[in-house]
């Protein structure tokens, strides 16, 4: 694998310093956001969400983090399955990721992530937005 150019390394370091403290304190959340930053710096905006999803999974796995993409989940009501929800990425069976190529992190995307958290019972969700010049993300508990 080729070494990352020095400018990419400096840009990643600058972006990491801007992260909220609660993200940096949670090791897994920090690893996910750091992986997403590496993808954003390497690829930039303008691709479809599926491409970013695949790249984030590649980066997480390269770092030794277990993750699965396009995970079908059953939604139950009163003990019966009433439908399914397809999660973009589930990380370490603890964090649900919603990947977007939109410029803004809309309320619709946040609602989709909240529904996914409800369907999975996971403790944390991260919405990652790759559509702009900089990575945008929202952490939902």
DAKASUL-V314176 format. One record per pair of residues at least 4 apart in sequence whose C-alpha atoms are under 7 Angstrom apart, sorted by the first residue. I is the first residue (numbers start at 0). J is the second residue. If there is no record, write none. Layout:
BEGIN
((I/J) (I/J))
END
This chain:
BEGIN
((3/7) (3/8) (4/8) (5/9) (6/10) (7/11) (7/40) (8/12) (9/13) (10/14) (11/15) (11/36) (11/37) (12/16) (13/17) (14/18) (18/22) (18/23) (19/23) (20/24) (21/25) (22/28) (22/29) (23/29) (25/29) (26/30) (27/31) (28/32) (29/33) (30/34) (31/35) (31/59) (32/36) (33/37) (34/38) (34/55) (34/58) (34/59) (35/39) (35/55) (36/40) (36/134) (37/41) (38/42) (38/54) (38/55) (39/43) (39/129) (39/134) (43/132) (44/129) (44/130) (44/131) (44/132) (45/130) (46/50) (46/100) (47/51) (47/100) (48/52) (48/98) (48/99) (48/100) (49/53) (50/54) (51/55) (52/56) (52/98) (53/57) (54/58) (55/59) (56/60) (56/66) (57/61) (58/62) (59/63) (59/64) (60/64) (60/65) (64/91) (65/90) (65/91) (66/88) (66/89) (66/90) (66/91) (67/88) (67/89) (67/90) (68/87) (68/88) (68/89) (69/85) (69/86) (69/87) (69/88) (70/85) (70/86) (70/87) (70/88) (71/83) (71/84) (71/85) (71/86) (72/83) (72/84) (72/85) (72/119) (73/80) (73/82) (73/83) (73/84) (74/80) (74/81) (74/82) (74/83) (74/84) (74/118) (75/79) (75/80) (75/81) (76/80) (76/81) (84/115) (86/115) (87/96) (87/97) (87/98) (88/95) (88/96) (88/97) (89/94) (89/95) (89/96) (90/94) (90/95) (93/121) (93/122) (93/123) (94/121) (94/122) (94/123) (94/124) (95/116) (95/121) (95/123) (95/124) (95/125) (96/124) (96/125) (96/126) (97/112) (97/125) (97/126) (97/127) (98/126) (98/127) (98/128) (99/127) (99/128) (99/129) (100/128) (100/129) (100/130) (101/128) (101/129) (101/130) (102/128) (102/130) (102/131) (104/108) (104/128) (105/109) (106/110) (107/111) (108/112) (109/113) (110/114) (111/115) (112/116) (112/124) (113/117) (114/118) (115/119) (116/120) (116/121) (116/124) (122/140) (123/139) (123/140) (124/138) (124/139) (124/140) (125/136) (125/137) (125/138) (125/139) (126/136) (126/137) (126/138) (127/135) (127/136) (127/137) (128/134) (128/135) (128/136) (129/134) (129/135))
END
